[in-house]
Amino acid sequence: MTTESTPHADRVPSLYLSHGAPTLPIDPALPAAGFTALAAHLPRPQAILMLSAHWGTARPVVSIATKPETIHDFYGFPRELYEIQYPAAGAPDVARRAAQLLSDDGIATGEEPHGLDHGAWVPMLLMFPHADVPVAQISIQPHMGPAHHFRVGRALRTLRDEGVMVVGSGQITHNLRAADFGARPEDADPRVAEFTDWFESHLAARDVDALLDYRARAPHAALMHPTDEHLLPIFAALGAADDDYTVGVQSLGTYQRALAMTNYVFGHA
């Protein structure tokens, strides 16, 4: 995929990543190489502010950890996965700056020294394997909807001019009950493509109103997202984007019949 150049030397795009299963770094059947290729097409950020589907709180909380631990927040996977460490430095100054921006917009925000959950460290391990880009996390609010997360992203947008990449990490389709872990990529449920096609056409049209109302308007929305915590981070990334953003789409296929792995880059017109 390609991304557009920007006239602002320090402005970086915002991203939404479909991080897939925790085994992404160790399972050769999964598209780990796609994340490495994506990073090669992106400007190098000064820091990353990550919103992961796997850290939910009642109100936004930023992590001010200086050395965030690698959280293995999953069970029953191969031992080698639990031995992986991602020793990126934290970005407490970025976290506090984000908290201030949210506060200025009337969004009360807390602070705590939270580590990196697998929605954060798994894609970062593949994109920045040397762990040389500082990473801070900010929580999502699973009980609140797309409009709230879009507002959060809007409040954070100025960070992009400071070299901070706002990254949402989830899954563009996420229904584990509909997954078939023995399925091949070519066995994808056709309703997955109907949903992602709708979403991508409205992203391309910058139809924010429709996107925020996706549960009522998108085909098979409740099937693709019985709960929407894995999609909420895309609305923060969208909110952090320019009004006239371009969208780059990196489709890495659909796995386990129902889990699409597509990444989105919101760049500059």
C-alpha positions, 0 to 999 in steps of 0.5 A: 500500500502507499500513503500520501506525503504531507506538507507538514514535516512532523505530522504523522498519520493516525492508524487503525490496526486489526491485531488478530490473535495473540499468536500473530508473531509466532504462527506462520499461517497468520500475516505477521509480515504485513505489519512489517511491510506497513511500518516500512511505508510509514513515517517514523513517529517520535512516540505512539499513543495506543488505544487498544480494545483490551484496556477498558475503563469507565473514563479515559485513563492514560498510562504514565509508566516509564517502563511499561510491562509486557502484559500477557493477557490471555490463556492457553497459548503456547509457552513461547508466547508468554516468554516474549517481552516488548521492552519499549520505553513508555511515553509519560510526557505524551500521556500527560499531554494527552490527558491535558488535551482531553481535559481541555475538551471537557473529558475527565481523564485519569493516570496510572502506570499501566503496561502494554496489553497484547493489543498494543505490544503484538502489533508494535513488536512486528512494526517496530521490532527493536522497541525503539519507539516509546509507547503510551496507552490510553484506555477505551470506554466499552460502555460508551459508543463511537461518538465518544471515541471520535471526540477523544480522537478529535481532542488528541489530533494536535499530537500528530503535529508533535510527531505522536502517532495515534494508533487504534488497535482492535479488529475490523470484524470480531465475533469469536462465536462465529469463528471456525478455527479450522477454516482456511482464508478462502472459506471466509463468510461472505458477510464479512466482506459485505460489512468491510466493504460498507465500512471502507466505502464510507471511510473513503467518502468521509461519511462520518455520520454514517460511520458513527451510526454503523450499528444501525446502518452497516450490513451484519453489524451485530454479527460482525461486532456483538459488542463493539470494543474491538471497533471503538479504537477506529473511531478515535483514529478517525477523530484524530485524522484530518477533516480531508484525510485520505485512507490507505487500506491494507487487507491481509485476509480473513481468518477463522472464517469471520475475523478480517485482518485489515489495517487503515492509515489516515493520511493527508490529502 
